[in-house]
Amino acid sequence: MRKRLCKIVATIGPASSSPSMLRLIRDAGVDIFRLNMSHGAHEKLHGVYDAIRAIETEINIPIAIFADLQGPKIRTGAFESGSIKLSYGEQYRLVLASETRDENTIPIPHQELLDILEPGDILKLDDGKLQITVTERSKHHLIARADTPGVLSNRKGINIPGRALPISALTEKDREDLGFALDLGVDYIALSFVQQPSDVTEAKKLIDGRAGIISKIEKPSAIKYLDEIVDISDAIMVARGDLGVECAAEEVPLLQRRIIKTCRQAGKPVIVATHMLESMVESIAPTRAEASDVSTAVYQGADAVMLSAETAVGRHPPTAVAIMDRIIAATEKDDDSGGYMGAERGEDGYTTADAITLSARRIAEVLDCKLAVAYTKTGSTARRLSRDRPHCPIIAATPDTNVARKLTLHWGVMPVVTQDIGQFHEMNEKADIIAKDHGAKDGDRIIILAGYPFGRRGKTNTLKISRIGAGAD
């Protein structure tokens, strides 16, 4: 049993890909593993996937794995000497090419980008470290002014703030990686550089129900369609890396809060990612600001927080996970934490199942219940209860391993794979056993949620308050 309800995602890389290190970071607190398809050969990723599933079998606890597609990363071409020096105020030609020998030329091997650029457009290069502004357009090239001095090396990323790019969210590489990841059996696919709802629907057609979709919000253009993107996605990631490059620094915290709030209202899990404990790539301790950043995400109601380079290439992966675990647990001890706030709904947004889970939330708070046991075939009961944020862990009892793995991403949910129930006495007896397996003791109160008749999908209509070893109150 974790001593927290917000989940931890860890990115796997050279520092964490061995079976022994995977087990160490899982025991330290990792709930969900991220496979970054931008790096690593398929053979290596296959080995990592198999090692995680072996750990899952050994500990008999479902583990979620998602594959994060690279997406259409726009980059500069190459320079003869490996780089050029940009001088403040100087003019440079932008041409369609994969490489150049001219130190006053920046090659851009993306016709679609050159086609939409107009005078006044700003290009941020190398994760925002450098900036140029388009000043003139001709038939064969563009002219841009360097707004910041510095060295521009080969194949650095290009961001165009305020521009929606006329490109698909799925490249040929992404399609190959997607097929590989689905054949592996990952639980979610993370879709990079989502700009509009059609990007998500395109991916959904290819995935065809074989995995959930995590839409990464990392472009300001996606904010315009945020409600629609959240609605058709299974989960959302606040990807603050590129979002921070394309937006002003002061806007990123506001967008993070808005995205989390939108996801909470929709009942969709949301991950806050990028630079959470960045100093721990090298250091054994985070900065105070980083600790506060993790805590803020928990206060705002995030379902999960993510480690990137800290676990992928960092020097201390288990320590980074353990410290993030401690920060979350300490924040959740505060009853005023926004993580416990139920999601707002419109007046017409309530169903019978919603009434049941809202009641369970209030009962858990008033009676100080140890656990809530939710019998669920599709995961909907557990997802609804997670949305309402009860002051106790949620045990999701499901006969479906794939459902159990996906539920790992949801706040407060600890999935258990077990046979379906068929009778009311089974409901009570099995709930007692499951609760005791997760730390409850005789005399502890628990809440039991189920749908009757048992075994049907989407029929959450039963709530029972029970004492371990004593039956119903």
Long-range contacts (C-beta under 8 A, 24 or more apart in sequence): 1-393, 1-414, 1-438, 1-439, 2-29, 2-31, 2-325, 2-393, 2-414, 3-329, 4-325, 4-328, 4-329, 4-332, 5-332, 5-339, 5-393, 5-411, 5-412, 6-297, 6-298, 6-302, 6-303, 6-304, 6-305, 6-328, 6-332, 6-339, 6-411, 7-31, 7-32, 7-303, 7-304, 7-305, 7-408, 7-409, 7-410, 7-411, 8-32, 8-304, 8-305, 8-306, 8-307, 8-321, 8-324, 8-325, 8-328, 9-33, 9-34, 9-271, 9-273, 9-304, 9-305, 9-306, 9-307, 10-34, 10-306, 10-307, 10-311, 10-317, 10-321, 11-36, 11-68, 11-306, 11-307, 11-308, 11-309, 11-310, 11-311, 11-312, 12-36, 12-48, 12-311, 12-312, 13-39, 13-40, 13-309, 13-311, 13-312, 13-313, 14-312, 14-313, 15-311, 15-312, 15-313, 15-314, 15-315, 15-317, 16-311, 16-312, 16-317, 17-44, 17-47, 17-48, 17-51, 18-51, 19-51, 19-54, 19-55, 21-317, 21-318, 22-48, 22-51, 22-52, 22-55, 23-55, 24-317, 24-318, 25-311, 25-317, 25-318, 25-321, 26-52, 26-55, 26-59, 26-63, 28-318, 28-319, 28-321, 28-322, 28-325, 29-321, 29-322, 29-324, 29-325, 30-311, 30-321, 31-63, 31-64, 31-304, 31-408, 31-409, 32-63, 32-64, 32-65, 32-66, 32-304, 32-408, 32-409, 33-63, 33-64, 33-65, 33-66, 34-65, 34-66, 34-68, 34-190, 34-306, 35-65, 35-66, 35-67, 35-68, 35-181, 35-186, 36-68, 36-312, 37-67, 37-68, 37-69, 37-70, 37-174, 37-177, 37-181, 38-68, 38-70, 38-73, 39-312, 42-177, 42-180, 45-180, 45-184, 46-184, 49-184, 49-185, 49-186, 62-401, 62-404, 62-405, 62-407, 62-408, 62-415, 62-416, 62-417, 63-405, 63-408, 64-187, 64-188, 64-405, 64-406, 64-408, 64-409, 65-186, 65-187, 65-188, 65-405, 66-186, 66-187, 66-188, 66-189, 66-190, 66-211, 66-214, 67-177, 67-178, 67-181, 67-184, 67-186, 67-188, 67-189, 67-190, 68-190, 68-192, 68-216, 69-170, 69-174, 69-177, 69-178, 69-189, 69-190, 69-191, 69-192, 70-171, 70-173, 70-174, 70-177, 70-192, 71-169, 71-170, 71-171, 71-174, 71-191, 71-192, 71-193, 71-216, 72-165, 72-167, 72-168, 72-169, 72-170, 72-171, 72-174, 72-192, 72-193, 73-157, 73-192, 73-193, 74-110, 74-113, 74-157, 74-158, 74-159, 74-160, 74-165, 75-109, 75-155, 75-156, 75-157, 75-158, 76-106, 76-107, 76-108, 76-125, 76-152, 76-154, 76-155, 76-156, 76-158, 77-106, 77-107, 77-108, 77-109, 77-154, 77-155, 78-107, 78-154, 78-155, 79-103, 79-107, 79-152, 79-153, 79-154, 82-153, 82-154, 83-151, 83-152, 83-153, 83-154, 84-151, 84-152, 85-149, 85-150, 85-151, 85-152, 86-130, 86-132, 86-146, 86-148, 86-149, 86-150, 86-151, 86-152, 87-146, 87-149, 88-146, 88-147, 88-148, 88-149, 89-145, 89-146, 90-145, 90-146, 91-135, 91-143, 91-144, 91-145, 91-146, 92-132, 92-143, 92-144, 92-145, 92-146, 93-141, 93-142, 93-143, 93-144, 94-134, 94-141, 94-142, 94-143, 94-144, 95-140, 95-141, 96-141, 106-132, 106-144, 106-152, 108-158, 112-165, 112-166, 112-167, 113-158, 113-160, 113-165, 114-142, 115-166, 116-163, 116-165, 116-166, 117-142, 117-160, 121-160, 121-162, 121-163, 122-147, 122-160, 122-161, 122-162, 123-158, 123-159, 123-160, 124-158, 124-159, 124-160, 124-161, 124-245, 124-246, 125-152, 125-156, 125-157, 125-158, 125-159, 126-150, 126-152, 126-153, 126-156, 126-157, 127-156, 127-157, 127-241, 127-245, 128-159, 128-244, 128-245, 130-156, 159-242, 159-245, 159-246, 160-246, 161-220, 161-245, 161-246, 161-247, 162-220, 162-246, 163-221, 164-195, 164-196, 164-219, 164-221, 165-195, 168-199, 168-202, 169-193, 169-194, 169-195, 169-199, 169-200, 169-202, 169-203, 170-199, 170-202, 170-203, 170-206, 175-206, 178-203, 178-206, 178-207, 181-211, 182-207, 182-210, 182-211, 186-211, 187-211, 187-212, 187-402, 187-405, 187-406, 187-408, 188-212, 188-213, 188-214, 188-234, 188-235, 188-406, 188-409, 189-213, 189-214, 190-214, 190-216, 190-237, 191-215, 191-216, 192-216, 192-218, 192-239, 193-218, 193-219, 193-242, 194-218, 194-219, 194-222, 194-229, 195-219, 195-221, 195-222, 195-225, 196-221, 196-222, 196-224, 196-225, 196-229, 197-225, 197-228, 197-229, 197-232, 200-229, 200-232, 200-233, 201-232, 204-232, 212-406, 214-271, 217-243, 217-255, 217-259, 218-242, 218-243, 218-246, 219-243, 219-246, 220-246, 220-247, 223-255, 223-258, 226-258, 226-259, 226-262, 227-262, 227-266, 230-262, 230-263, 230-266, 230-268, 231-266, 233-268, 234-268, 234-269, 234-406, 235-268, 235-269, 235-270, 235-271, 235-303, 235-409, 236-263, 236-268, 236-269, 236-270, 236-271, 237-270, 237-271, 237-272, 237-273, 237-306, 238-270, 238-271, 238-272, 238-273, 238-302, 239-273, 239-274, 240-272, 240-273, 240-274, 240-275, 241-273, 241-274, 241-275, 244-274, 253-296, 256-297, 256-300, 257-300, 260-297, 260-300, 260-301, 260-302, 261-300, 261-301, 263-303, 264-301, 264-341, 264-343, 264-344, 264-387, 265-343, 265-344, 265-345, 266-343, 267-343, 267-383, 267-384, 267-386, 267-387, 269-303, 269-304, 269-386, 269-409, 269-410, 269-411, 270-301, 270-302, 270-303, 270-304, 271-302, 271-303, 271-304, 271-305, 271-306, 271-409, 272-297, 272-300, 272-302, 272-304, 272-305, 272-306, 273-305, 273-306, 273-308, 274-306, 274-308, 275-308, 276-305, 276-306, 276-307, 276-308, 276-310, 276-324, 277-307, 277-310, 277-320, 277-323, 277-324, 278-309, 278-310, 280-310, 280-314, 280-316, 280-319, 280-320, 280-323, 281-309, 281-310, 281-313, 281-314, 281-315, 282-314, 282-315, 283-316, 284-316, 284-319, 285-323, 286-320, 286-323, 291-323, 291-327, 294-324, 294-327, 294-328, 294-331, 295-327, 295-328, 295-330, 295-331, 298-327, 298-328, 298-331, 298-332, 298-337, 298-339, 299-331, 299-337, 299-338, 299-339, 300-338, 300-339, 301-338, 301-339, 301-341, 301-389, 301-411, 302-339, 302-411, 303-386, 303-409, 303-410, 303-411, 304-409, 304-411, 335-391, 339-389, 339-411, 340-389, 340-391, 341-389, 342-387, 342-388, 342-389, 343-387, 343-388, 343-389, 352-460, 352-461, 353-380, 353-381, 353-384, 353-458, 353-459, 353-460, 353-461, 354-384, 356-384, 356-449, 356-460, 356-461, 356-462, 356-463, 357-381, 357-384, 357-385, 357-387, 357-388, 357-449, 357-460, 358-388, 359-463, 360-385, 360-388, 360-390, 360-447, 360-449, 360-463, 361-385, 361-388, 361-389, 361-390, 361-391, 363-447, 363-463, 363-465, 364-390, 364-391, 364-392, 364-447, 365-390, 365-391, 367-445, 367-465, 368-445, 369-444, 369-445, 369-446, 369-447, 369-465, 370-435, 370-439, 370-440, 370-444, 370-445, 370-446, 370-468, 371-395, 371-435, 371-438, 371-439, 371-440, 371-444, 371-446, 371-447, 372-446, 372-447, 372-448, 372-449, 373-397, 373-431, 373-434, 373-435, 373-446, 373-447, 373-448, 373-449, 374-449, 374-450, 375-420, 375-421, 375-427, 375-448, 375-449, 375-450, 375-451, 375-454, 376-403, 376-460, 377-403, 377-420, 377-451, 377-455, 377-456, 377-457, 378-403, 378-457, 378-458, 379-403, 379-406, 379-407, 380-457, 380-458, 380-460, 381-449, 381-450, 381-451, 381-460, 382-407, 382-410, 382-413, 382-415, 383-407, 383-410, 383-413, 384-460, 385-412, 385-413, 385-449, 386-410, 386-411, 386-412, 386-413, 390-447, 392-447, 393-438, 395-434, 395-435, 395-438, 397-430, 397-431, 397-434, 414-438, 420-454, 420-455, 421-450, 421-454, 421-455, 422-454, 422-455, 423-454, 427-454, 427-464, 428-464, 428-466, 428-471, 428-472, 431-466, 432-466, 432-468, 432-469, 435-468, 436-468, 440-468, 441-468, 442-468, 442-469, 442-470, 443-467, 443-468, 443-469, 443-470, 444-468, 445-473
